[in-house]
C-alpha cells in the first residue's frame, strides 16, 4: 500500500469552496425559475405573491451570500496559511542541504 502524502498544516479547503458554490447556487437559480412564482395568490399586506416572493428572494440571497462570504474568507485564510507553510518549509529545506544557505 502506498504511503499517504505528507499533509501540510491547514489541509484541503475543497469542501469549503464546494459549500460556497452550493450556498450561491440557489441565489442564482431560483430567480430564473419564474413559473414557481408567476401568480398573484396568496397576497401579503395587499402585495401579490409575485412581488413579495421576489423581495423574499432578495433577503434570502443576501443571507446566503453573507454566509458564503464567511466560509470563503475562512477557506482563503486557510489556503494562504498552507501556501505560507509550504514556502517556509521549502526555504528551510534549502538551508539545510548544504552550507550556510546563502
Biopython code that builds the backbone (N, CA, C, O; Angstrom):
import numpy as np
from Bio.PDB.StructureBuilder import StructureBuilder

atoms = [
    (1, "UNK", "N", (0.849, -1.172, 0.000)),
    (1, "UNK", "CA", (0.000, 0.000, 0.000)),
    (1, "UNK", "C", (0.891, 1.230, 0.000)),
    (1, "UNK", "O", (1.890, 1.274, 0.719)),
    (2, "UNK", "N", (0.545, 2.211, -0.786)),
    (2, "UNK", "CA", (1.354, 3.427, -0.897)),
    (2, "UNK", "C", (1.187, 4.286, 0.350)),
    (2, "UNK", "O", (0.122, 4.350, 0.964)),
    (3, "UNK", "N", (2.297, 4.947, 0.696)),
    (3, "UNK", "CA", (2.241, 5.841, 1.844)),
    (3, "UNK", "C", (1.427, 7.075, 1.507)),
    (3, "UNK", "O", (1.481, 7.581, 0.386)),
    (4, "UNK", "N", (0.680, 7.550, 2.476)),
    (4, "UNK", "CA", (-0.101, 8.768, 2.275)),
    (4, "UNK", "C", (0.854, 9.958, 2.201)),
    (4, "UNK", "O", (1.819, 10.017, 2.963)),
    (5, "UNK", "N", (0.603, 10.899, 1.301)),
    (5, "UNK", "CA", (1.488, 12.060, 1.213)),
    (5, "UNK", "C", (1.405, 12.890, 2.494)),
    (5, "UNK", "O", (0.373, 12.930, 3.164)),
    (6, "UNK", "N", (2.515, 13.547, 2.815)),
    (6, "UNK", "CA", (2.525, 14.414, 3.996)),
    (6, "UNK", "C", (1.533, 15.540, 3.800)),
    (6, "UNK", "O", (1.534, 16.213, 2.769)),
    (7, "UNK", "N", (0.705, 15.736, 4.775)),
    (7, "UNK", "CA", (-0.296, 16.803, 4.694)),
    (7, "UNK", "C", (0.266, 18.049, 5.341)),
    (7, "UNK", "O", (0.847, 17.999, 6.425)),
    (8, "UNK", "N", (0.090, 19.144, 4.676)),
    (8, "UNK", "CA", (0.548, 20.421, 5.202)),
    (8, "UNK", "C", (-0.455, 20.929, 6.231)),
    (8, "UNK", "O", (-1.613, 20.513, 6.217)),
    (9, "UNK", "N", (-0.029, 21.822, 7.124)),
    (9, "UNK", "CA", (-0.972, 22.398, 8.082)),
    (9, "UNK", "C", (-2.115, 23.084, 7.354)),
    (9, "UNK", "O", (-1.901, 23.756, 6.345)),
    (10, "UNK", "N", (-3.296, 22.920, 7.850)),
    (10, "UNK", "CA", (-4.448, 23.570, 7.239)),
    (10, "UNK", "C", (-5.267, 22.611, 6.404)),
    (10, "UNK", "O", (-6.492, 22.730, 6.371)),
    (11, "UNK", "N", (-4.642, 21.670, 5.731)),
    (11, "UNK", "CA", (-5.359, 20.686, 4.941)),
    (11, "UNK", "C", (-6.030, 21.281, 3.714)),
    (11, "UNK", "O", (-5.781, 22.426, 3.337)),
    (12, "UNK", "N", (-6.882, 20.480, 3.107)),
    (12, "UNK", "CA", (-7.573, 20.877, 1.884)),
    (12, "UNK", "C", (-8.808, 21.719, 2.195)),
    (12, "UNK", "O", (-9.499, 21.493, 3.188)),
    (13, "UNK", "N", (-9.065, 22.683, 1.334)),
    (13, "UNK", "CA", (-10.259, 23.521, 1.512)),
    (13, "UNK", "C", (-11.274, 23.279, 0.401)),
    (13, "UNK", "O", (-12.182, 24.086, 0.202)),
    (14, "UNK", "N", (-11.127, 22.183, -0.316)),
    (14, "UNK", "CA", (-12.083, 21.896, -1.404)),
    (14, "UNK", "C", (-13.518, 21.838, -0.900)),
    (14, "UNK", "O", (-14.438, 22.331, -1.553)),
    (15, "UNK", "N", (-13.697, 21.236, 0.260)),
    (15, "UNK", "CA", (-15.039, 21.140, 0.832)),
    (15, "UNK", "C", (-15.624, 22.504, 1.150)),
    (15, "UNK", "O", (-16.822, 22.730, 0.975)),
    (16, "UNK", "N", (-14.773, 23.419, 1.620)),
    (16, "UNK", "CA", (-15.249, 24.772, 1.908)),
    (16, "UNK", "C", (-15.695, 25.472, 0.625)),
    (16, "UNK", "O", (-16.749, 26.107, 0.590)),
    (17, "UNK", "N", (-14.884, 25.351, -0.427)),
    (17, "UNK", "CA", (-15.240, 26.024, -1.679)),
    (17, "UNK", "C", (-16.480, 25.389, -2.305)),
    (17, "UNK", "O", (-17.289, 26.094, -2.908)),
    (18, "UNK", "N", (-16.646, 24.074, -2.174)),
    (18, "UNK", "CA", (-17.864, 23.428, -2.664)),
    (18, "UNK", "C", (-19.082, 23.960, -1.918)),
    (18, "UNK", "O", (-20.138, 24.175, -2.512)),
    (19, "UNK", "N", (-18.928, 24.171, -0.612)),
    (19, "UNK", "CA", (-20.025, 24.732, 0.179)),
    (19, "UNK", "C", (-20.354, 26.156, -0.281)),
    (19, "UNK", "O", (-21.524, 26.536, -0.330)),
    (20, "UNK", "N", (-19.331, 26.937, -0.615)),
    (20, "UNK", "CA", (-19.568, 28.296, -1.121)),
    (20, "UNK", "C", (-20.410, 28.235, -2.390)),
    (20, "UNK", "O", (-21.373, 28.987, -2.535)),
    (21, "UNK", "N", (-20.043, 27.332, -3.317)),
    (21, "UNK", "CA", (-20.809, 27.208, -4.564)),
    (21, "UNK", "C", (-22.240, 26.759, -4.295)),
    (21, "UNK", "O", (-23.176, 27.248, -4.928)),
    (22, "UNK", "N", (-22.410, 25.828, -3.357)),
    (22, "UNK", "CA", (-23.760, 25.365, -3.031)),
    (22, "UNK", "C", (-24.597, 26.469, -2.390)),
    (22, "UNK", "O", (-25.807, 26.538, -2.607)),
    (23, "UNK", "N", (-23.963, 27.325, -1.607)),
    (23, "UNK", "CA", (-24.701, 28.428, -0.990)),
    (23, "UNK", "C", (-25.105, 29.485, -2.017)),
    (23, "UNK", "O", (-26.171, 30.090, -1.897)),
    (24, "UNK", "N", (-24.267, 29.707, -3.017)),
    (24, "UNK", "CA", (-24.564, 30.737, -4.017)),
    (24, "UNK", "C", (-25.504, 30.249, -5.126)),
    (24, "UNK", "O", (-26.170, 31.061, -5.767)),
    (25, "UNK", "N", (-25.562, 28.949, -5.355)),
    (25, "UNK", "CA", (-26.382, 28.414, -6.442)),
    (25, "UNK", "C", (-27.868, 28.786, -6.333)),
    (25, "UNK", "O", (-28.440, 29.232, -7.328)),
    (26, "UNK", "N", (-28.516, 28.623, -5.177)),
    (26, "UNK", "CA", (-29.944, 28.978, -5.122)),
    (26, "UNK", "C", (-30.206, 30.460, -5.409)),
    (26, "UNK", "O", (-31.235, 30.810, -5.986)),
    (27, "UNK", "N", (-29.277, 31.323, -5.009)),
    (27, "UNK", "CA", (-29.458, 32.755, -5.256)),
    (27, "UNK", "C", (-29.423, 33.066, -6.748)),
    (27, "UNK", "O", (-29.976, 34.074, -7.188)),
    (28, "UNK", "N", (-28.778, 32.208, -7.520)),
    (28, "UNK", "CA", (-28.730, 32.408, -8.967)),
    (28, "UNK", "C", (-29.823, 31.652, -9.709)),
    (28, "UNK", "O", (-30.354, 32.149, -10.701)),
    (29, "UNK", "N", (-30.160, 30.465, -9.241)),
    (29, "UNK", "CA", (-31.071, 29.587, -9.979)),
    (29, "UNK", "C", (-32.545, 29.891, -9.698)),
    (29, "UNK", "O", (-33.345, 29.963, -10.631)),
    (30, "UNK", "N", (-32.907, 30.069, -8.444)),
    (30, "UNK", "CA", (-34.329, 30.232, -8.091)),
    (30, "UNK", "C", (-34.984, 31.428, -8.795)),
    (30, "UNK", "O", (-36.107, 31.284, -9.279)),
    (31, "UNK", "N", (-34.344, 32.592, -8.876)),
    (31, "UNK", "CA", (-34.998, 33.693, -9.595)),
    (31, "UNK", "C", (-35.228, 33.404, -11.078)),
    (31, "UNK", "O", (-36.096, 34.018, -11.698)),
    (32, "UNK", "N", (-34.472, 32.490, -11.641)),
    (32, "UNK", "CA", (-34.662, 32.131, -13.046)),
    (32, "UNK", "C", (-35.840, 31.193, -13.258)),
    (32, "UNK", "O", (-36.289, 31.022, -14.392)),
    (33, "UNK", "N", (-36.344, 30.590, -12.210)),
    (33, "UNK", "CA", (-37.472, 29.668, -12.287)),
    (33, "UNK", "C", (-38.785, 30.434, -12.098)),
    (33, "UNK", "O", (-39.490, 30.241, -11.107)),
    (34, "UNK", "N", (-39.092, 31.280, -13.034)),
    (34, "UNK", "CA", (-40.262, 32.166, -12.941)),
    (34, "UNK", "C", (-41.581, 31.407, -12.754)),
    (34, "UNK", "O", (-42.429, 31.893, -12.005)),
    (35, "UNK", "N", (-41.807, 30.249, -13.384)),
    (35, "UNK", "CA", (-43.086, 29.560, -13.158)),
    (35, "UNK", "C", (-43.380, 29.245, -11.692)),
    (35, "UNK", "O", (-44.537, 29.044, -11.324)),
    (36, "UNK", "N", (-42.354, 29.201, -10.861)),
    (36, "UNK", "CA", (-42.559, 28.936, -9.434)),
    (36, "UNK", "C", (-43.345, 30.063, -8.777)),
    (36, "UNK", "O", (-44.172, 29.810, -7.901)),
    (37, "UNK", "N", (-43.100, 31.293, -9.185)),
    (37, "UNK", "CA", (-43.729, 32.436, -8.503)),
    (37, "UNK", "C", (-44.537, 33.330, -9.454)),
    (37, "UNK", "O", (-44.774, 34.498, -9.146)),
    (38, "UNK", "N", (-44.952, 32.802, -10.581)),
    (38, "UNK", "CA", (-45.742, 33.571, -11.546)),
    (38, "UNK", "C", (-47.235, 33.428, -11.233)),
    (38, "UNK", "O", (-47.983, 32.800, -11.983)),
    (39, "UNK", "N", (-47.652, 34.023, -10.114)),
    (39, "UNK", "CA", (-49.074, 34.012, -9.720)),
    (39, "UNK", "C", (-49.325, 35.159, -8.763)),
    (39, "UNK", "O", (-48.386, 35.782, -8.269)),
    (40, "UNK", "N", (-50.578, 35.434, -8.506)),
    (40, "UNK", "CA", (-50.910, 36.565, -7.647)),
    (40, "UNK", "C", (-51.290, 36.136, -6.234)),
    (40, "UNK", "O", (-51.122, 36.913, -5.294)),
    (41, "UNK", "N", (-51.796, 34.922, -6.065)),
    (41, "UNK", "CA", (-52.211, 34.456, -4.742)),
    (41, "UNK", "C", (-51.134, 33.592, -4.131)),
    (41, "UNK", "O", (-50.501, 32.841, -4.874)),
    (42, "UNK", "N", (-50.881, 33.637, -2.865)),
    (42, "UNK", "CA", (-51.516, 34.423, -1.822)),
    (42, "UNK", "C", (-50.925, 35.830, -1.740)),
    (42, "UNK", "O", (-49.771, 36.066, -2.095)),
    (43, "UNK", "N", (-51.743, 36.736, -1.269)),
    (43, "UNK", "CA", (-51.281, 38.112, -1.090)),
    (43, "UNK", "C", (-50.746, 38.296, 0.331)),
    (43, "UNK", "O", (-51.156, 37.606, 1.265)),
    (44, "UNK", "N", (-49.815, 39.250, 0.466)),
    (44, "UNK", "CA", (-49.258, 39.573, 1.768)),
    (44, "UNK", "C", (-49.282, 41.084, 1.900)),
    (44, "UNK", "O", (-48.589, 41.779, 1.157)),
    (45, "UNK", "N", (-50.070, 41.605, 2.834)),
    (45, "UNK", "CA", (-50.251, 43.048, 3.027)),
    (45, "UNK", "C", (-50.693, 43.734, 1.737)),
    (45, "UNK", "O", (-50.291, 44.863, 1.459)),
    (46, "UNK", "N", (-51.512, 43.055, 0.959)),
    (46, "UNK", "CA", (-52.033, 43.614, -0.284)),
    (46, "UNK", "C", (-51.117, 43.446, -1.488)),
    (46, "UNK", "O", (-51.493, 43.809, -2.602)),
    (47, "UNK", "N", (-49.930, 42.907, -1.284)),
    (47, "UNK", "CA", (-48.998, 42.701, -2.395)),
    (47, "UNK", "C", (-49.190, 41.312, -2.976)),
    (47, "UNK", "O", (-49.279, 40.342, -2.223)),
    (48, "UNK", "N", (-49.258, 41.190, -4.305)),
    (48, "UNK", "CA", (-49.377, 39.869, -4.918)),
    (48, "UNK", "C", (-48.134, 39.018, -4.629)),
    (48, "UNK", "O", (-47.053, 39.539, -4.355)),
    (49, "UNK", "N", (-48.317, 37.714, -4.698)),
    (49, "UNK", "CA", (-47.244, 36.766, -4.413)),
    (49, "UNK", "C", (-46.005, 37.059, -5.243)),
    (49, "UNK", "O", (-44.885, 36.967, -4.741)),
    (50, "UNK", "N", (-46.196, 37.412, -6.509)),
    (50, "UNK", "CA", (-45.076, 37.680, -7.410)),
    (50, "UNK", "C", (-44.112, 38.713, -6.816)),
    (50, "UNK", "O", (-42.896, 38.532, -6.877)),
    (51, "UNK", "N", (-44.651, 39.793, -6.243)),
    (51, "UNK", "CA", (-43.802, 40.865, -5.711)),
    (51, "UNK", "C", (-43.161, 40.501, -4.372)),
    (51, "UNK", "O", (-41.957, 40.680, -4.186)),
    (52, "UNK", "N", (-43.967, 39.990, -3.442)),
    (52, "UNK", "CA", (-43.375, 39.744, -2.131)),
    (52, "UNK", "C", (-42.444, 38.544, -2.144)),
    (52, "UNK", "O", (-41.517, 38.481, -1.336)),
    (53, "UNK", "N", (-42.667, 37.594, -3.038)),
    (53, "UNK", "CA", (-41.750, 36.460, -3.136)),
    (53, "UNK", "C", (-40.397, 36.921, -3.677)),
    (53, "UNK", "O", (-39.355, 36.451, -3.218)),
    (54, "UNK", "N", (-40.404, 37.836, -4.648)),
    (54, "UNK", "CA", (-39.134, 38.359, -5.157)),
    (54, "UNK", "C", (-38.382, 39.129, -4.068)),
    (54, "UNK", "O", (-37.157, 39.053, -3.981)),
    (55, "UNK", "N", (-39.115, 39.861, -3.249)),
    (55, "UNK", "CA", (-38.465, 40.555, -2.143)),
    (55, "UNK", "C", (-37.875, 39.554, -1.154)),
    (55, "UNK", "O", (-36.777, 39.760, -0.638)),
    (56, "UNK", "N", (-38.602, 38.476, -0.893)),
    (56, "UNK", "CA", (-38.094, 37.427, -0.013)),
    (56, "UNK", "C", (-36.853, 36.774, -0.629)),
    (56, "UNK", "O", (-35.925, 36.399, 0.087)),
    (57, "UNK", "N", (-36.842, 36.640, -1.963)),
    (57, "UNK", "CA", (-35.654, 36.095, -2.629)),
    (57, "UNK", "C", (-34.443, 36.996, -2.411)),
    (57, "UNK", "O", (-33.330, 36.506, -2.220)),
    (58, "UNK", "N", (-34.653, 38.294, -2.438)),
    (58, "UNK", "CA", (-33.546, 39.229, -2.210)),
    (58, "UNK", "C", (-32.974, 39.033, -0.806)),
    (58, "UNK", "O", (-31.758, 38.959, -0.633)),
    (59, "UNK", "N", (-33.847, 38.951, 0.188)),
    (59, "UNK", "CA", (-33.388, 38.747, 1.559)),
    (59, "UNK", "C", (-32.689, 37.394, 1.717)),
    (59, "UNK", "O", (-31.656, 37.291, 2.380)),
    (60, "UNK", "N", (-33.263, 36.367, 1.104)),
    (60, "UNK", "CA", (-32.643, 35.041, 1.166)),
    (60, "UNK", "C", (-31.292, 35.002, 0.466)),
    (60, "UNK", "O", (-30.343, 34.400, 0.969)),
    (61, "UNK", "N", (-31.205, 35.646, -0.700)),
    (61, "UNK", "CA", (-29.936, 35.687, -1.428)),
    (61, "UNK", "C", (-28.882, 36.451, -0.639)),
    (61, "UNK", "O", (-27.711, 36.071, -0.641)),
    (62, "UNK", "N", (-29.284, 37.518, 0.034)),
    (62, "UNK", "CA", (-28.343, 38.275, 0.851)),
    (62, "UNK", "C", (-27.827, 37.421, 2.008)),
    (62, "UNK", "O", (-26.632, 37.440, 2.307)),
    (63, "UNK", "N", (-28.710, 36.680, 2.655)),
    (63, "UNK", "CA", (-28.292, 35.811, 3.761)),
    (63, "UNK", "C", (-27.349, 34.718, 3.264)),
    (63, "UNK", "O", (-26.345, 34.424, 3.912)),
    (64, "UNK", "N", (-27.668, 34.111, 2.112)),
    (64, "UNK", "CA", (-26.795, 33.080, 1.556)),
    (64, "UNK", "C", (-25.443, 33.648, 1.146)),
    (64, "UNK", "O", (-24.413, 32.999, 1.328)),
    (65, "UNK", "N", (-25.442, 34.855, 0.592)),
    (65, "UNK", "CA", (-24.200, 35.481, 0.159)),
    (65, "UNK", "C", (-23.313, 35.826, 1.347)),
    (65, "UNK", "O", (-22.098, 35.635, 1.289)),
    (66, "UNK", "N", (-23.904, 36.329, 2.415)),
    (66, "UNK", "CA", (-23.130, 36.634, 3.620)),
    (66, "UNK", "C", (-22.515, 35.357, 4.195)),
    (66, "UNK", "O", (-21.349, 35.349, 4.590)),
    (67, "UNK", "N", (-23.294, 34.292, 4.239)),
    (67, "UNK", "CA", (-22.784, 33.017, 4.735)),
    (67, "UNK", "C", (-21.665, 32.498, 3.841)),
    (67, "UNK", "O", (-20.640, 32.028, 4.335)),
    (68, "UNK", "N", (-21.859, 32.581, 2.512)),
    (68, "UNK", "CA", (-20.827, 32.136, 1.571)),
    (68, "UNK", "C", (-19.557, 32.968, 1.728)),
    (68, "UNK", "O", (-18.452, 32.437, 1.629)),
    (69, "UNK", "N", (-19.708, 34.262, 1.971)),
    (69, "UNK", "CA", (-18.545, 35.123, 2.169)),
    (69, "UNK", "C", (-17.755, 34.701, 3.413)),
    (69, "UNK", "O", (-16.525, 34.665, 3.391)),
    (70, "UNK", "N", (-18.462, 34.387, 4.481)),
    (70, "UNK", "CA", (-17.784, 33.956, 5.709)),
    (70, "UNK", "C", (-17.026, 32.655, 5.489)),
    (70, "UNK", "O", (-15.888, 32.516, 5.937)),
    (71, "UNK", "N", (-17.648, 31.703, 4.804)),
    (71, "UNK", "CA", (-16.990, 30.425, 4.525)),
    (71, "UNK", "C", (-15.794, 30.646, 3.597)),
    (71, "UNK", "O", (-14.728, 30.070, 3.810)),
    (72, "UNK", "N", (-15.970, 31.480, 2.566)),
    (72, "UNK", "CA", (-14.886, 31.744, 1.618)),
    (72, "UNK", "C", (-13.721, 32.459, 2.300)),
    (72, "UNK", "O", (-12.562, 32.172, 2.000)),
    (73, "UNK", "N", (-14.010, 33.374, 3.202)),
    (73, "UNK", "CA", (-12.936, 34.070, 3.920)),
    (73, "UNK", "C", (-12.120, 33.099, 4.756)),
    (73, "UNK", "O", (-10.892, 33.169, 4.786)),
    (74, "UNK", "N", (-12.805, 32.205, 5.425)),
    (74, "UNK", "CA", (-12.110, 31.210, 6.239)),
    (74, "UNK", "C", (-11.282, 30.271, 5.357)),
    (74, "UNK", "O", (-10.144, 29.947, 5.696)),
    (75, "UNK", "N", (-11.851, 29.834, 4.228)),
    (75, "UNK", "CA", (-11.123, 28.944, 3.321)),
    (75, "UNK", "C", (-9.919, 29.657, 2.715)),
    (75, "UNK", "O", (-8.855, 29.058, 2.562)),
    (76, "UNK", "N", (-10.081, 30.930, 2.373)),
    (76, "UNK", "CA", (-8.977, 31.695, 1.801)),
    (76, "UNK", "C", (-7.852, 31.858, 2.817)),
    (76, "UNK", "O", (-6.681, 31.719, 2.464)),
    (77, "UNK", "N", (-8.181, 32.143, 4.048)),
    (77, "UNK", "CA", (-7.162, 32.270, 5.096)),
    (77, "UNK", "C", (-6.431, 30.946, 5.284)),
    (77, "UNK", "O", (-5.215, 30.924, 5.472)),
    (78, "UNK", "N", (-7.171, 29.848, 5.234)),
    (78, "UNK", "CA", (-6.552, 28.530, 5.384)),
    (78, "UNK", "C", (-5.651, 28.233, 4.193)),
    (78, "UNK", "O", (-4.559, 27.694, 4.373)),
    (79, "UNK", "N", (-6.087, 28.576, 2.970)),
    (79, "UNK", "CA", (-5.250, 28.389, 1.783)),
    (79, "UNK", "C", (-3.964, 29.205, 1.872)),
    (79, "UNK", "O", (-2.890, 28.711, 1.531)),
    (80, "UNK", "N", (-4.070, 30.449, 2.328)),
    (80, "UNK", "CA", (-2.886, 31.302, 2.463)),
    (80, "UNK", "C", (-1.914, 30.732, 3.494)),
    (80, "UNK", "O", (-0.702, 30.743, 3.279)),
    (81, "UNK", "N", (-2.440, 30.239, 4.604)),
    (81, "UNK", "CA", (-1.581, 29.655, 5.630)),
    (81, "UNK", "C", (-0.876, 28.402, 5.102)),
    (81, "UNK", "O", (0.292, 28.168, 5.411)),
    (82, "UNK", "N", (-1.580, 27.606, 4.313)),
    (82, "UNK", "CA", (-0.984, 26.409, 3.737)),
    (82, "UNK", "C", (0.132, 26.775, 2.770)),
    (82, "UNK", "O", (1.206, 26.175, 2.804)),
    (83, "UNK", "N", (-0.120, 27.765, 1.899)),
    (83, "UNK", "CA", (0.915, 28.193, 0.958)),
    (83, "UNK", "C", (2.121, 28.768, 1.694)),
    (83, "UNK", "O", (3.264, 28.515, 1.316)),
    (84, "UNK", "N", (1.863, 29.537, 2.740)),
    (84, "UNK", "CA", (2.950, 30.123, 3.527)),
    (84, "UNK", "C", (3.777, 29.019, 4.189)),
    (84, "UNK", "O", (5.006, 29.094, 4.207)),
    (85, "UNK", "N", (3.113, 27.998, 4.731)),
    (85, "UNK", "CA", (3.821, 26.893, 5.375)),
    (85, "UNK", "C", (4.666, 26.128, 4.356)),
    (85, "UNK", "O", (5.794, 25.736, 4.657)),
    (86, "UNK", "N", (4.131, 25.914, 3.155)),
    (86, "UNK", "CA", (4.898, 25.229, 2.114)),
    (86, "UNK", "C", (6.113, 26.053, 1.707)),
    (86, "UNK", "O", (7.210, 25.522, 1.537)),
    (87, "UNK", "N", (5.905, 27.350, 1.555)),
    (87, "UNK", "CA", (7.007, 28.228, 1.159)),
    (87, "UNK", "C", (8.087, 28.227, 2.235)),
    (87, "UNK", "O", (9.274, 28.127, 1.923)),
    (88, "UNK", "N", (7.690, 28.336, 3.484)),
    (88, "UNK", "CA", (8.655, 28.341, 4.581)),
    (88, "UNK", "C", (9.364, 26.998, 4.699)),
    (88, "UNK", "O", (10.558, 26.953, 4.996)),
    (89, "UNK", "N", (8.646, 25.910, 4.473)),
    (89, "UNK", "CA", (9.257, 24.583, 4.528)),
    (89, "UNK", "C", (10.285, 24.426, 3.409)),
    (89, "UNK", "O", (11.330, 23.805, 3.605)),
    (90, "UNK", "N", (9.994, 24.981, 2.252)),
    (90, "UNK", "CA", (10.930, 24.935, 1.131)),
    (90, "UNK", "C", (12.188, 25.729, 1.424)),
    (90, "UNK", "O", (13.290, 25.307, 1.074)),
    (91, "UNK", "N", (12.031, 26.860, 2.055)),
    (91, "UNK", "CA", (13.196, 27.671, 2.433)),
    (91, "UNK", "C", (14.054, 26.955, 3.459)),
    (91, "UNK", "O", (15.280, 26.954, 3.358)),
    (92, "UNK", "N", (13.407, 26.341, 4.454)),
    (92, "UNK", "CA", (14.139, 25.625, 5.492)),
    (92, "UNK", "C", (14.875, 24.425, 4.911)),
    (92, "UNK", "O", (16.003, 24.141, 5.312)),
    (93, "UNK", "N", (14.256, 23.721, 3.976)),
    (93, "UNK", "CA", (14.878, 22.543, 3.345)),
    (93, "UNK", "C", (16.091, 22.983, 2.523)),
    (93, "UNK", "O", (17.096, 22.274, 2.479)),
    (94, "UNK", "N", (16.006, 24.132, 1.880)),
    (94, "UNK", "CA", (17.106, 24.645, 1.075)),
    (94, "UNK", "C", (18.292, 25.037, 1.915)),
    (94, "UNK", "O", (19.432, 24.894, 1.474)),
    (95, "UNK", "N", (18.059, 25.523, 3.099)),
    (95, "UNK", "CA", (19.147, 25.935, 4.005)),
    (95, "UNK", "C", (19.889, 24.732, 4.570)),
    (95, "UNK", "O", (21.104, 24.774, 4.762)),
    (96, "UNK", "N", (19.156, 23.673, 4.831)),
    (96, "UNK", "CA", (19.779, 22.519, 5.454)),
    (96, "UNK", "C", (20.551, 21.653, 4.464)),
    (96, "UNK", "O", (21.302, 20.777, 4.889)),
    (97, "UNK", "N", (20.393, 21.865, 3.170)),
    (97, "UNK", "CA", (21.022, 20.996, 2.181)),
    (97, "UNK", "C", (22.539, 21.125, 2.147)),
    (97, "UNK", "O", (23.239, 20.143, 1.902)),
    (98, "UNK", "N", (23.039, 22.300, 2.384)),
    (98, "UNK", "CA", (24.487, 22.420, 2.343)),
    (98, "UNK", "C", (24.948, 23.819, 2.656)),
    (98, "UNK", "O", (24.462, 24.789, 2.076)),
    (99, "UNK", "N", (25.863, 23.921, 3.551)),
    (99, "UNK", "CA", (26.466, 25.218, 3.820)),
    (99, "UNK", "C", (25.558, 26.142, 4.594)),
    (99, "UNK", "O", (24.701, 25.720, 5.370)),
    (100, "UNK", "N", (25.778, 27.413, 4.352)),
    (100, "UNK", "CA", (25.067, 28.432, 5.109)),
    (100, "UNK", "C", (23.693, 28.749, 4.542)),
    (100, "UNK", "O", (22.880, 29.389, 5.208)),
    (101, "UNK", "N", (23.425, 28.306, 3.317)),
    (101, "UNK", "CA", (22.124, 28.584, 2.726)),
    (101, "UNK", "C", (22.052, 29.941, 2.084)),
    (101, "UNK", "O", (20.962, 30.411, 1.757)),
    (102, "UNK", "N", (23.182, 30.586, 1.893)),
    (102, "UNK", "CA", (23.185, 31.921, 1.265)),
    (102, "UNK", "C", (23.741, 31.874, -0.114)),
    (102, "UNK", "O", (23.817, 32.904, -0.784)),
]
sb = StructureBuilder()
sb.init_structure("model")
sb.init_model(0)
sb.init_chain("A")
sb.init_seg("    ")
for serial, (resi, resn, name, xyz) in enumerate(atoms, 1):
    if name == "N":
        sb.init_residue(resn, " ", resi, " ")
    sb.init_atom(name, np.array(xyz, "f"), 0.0, 1.0, " ", f" {name:<3s}", serial, name[0])
structure = sb.get_structure()
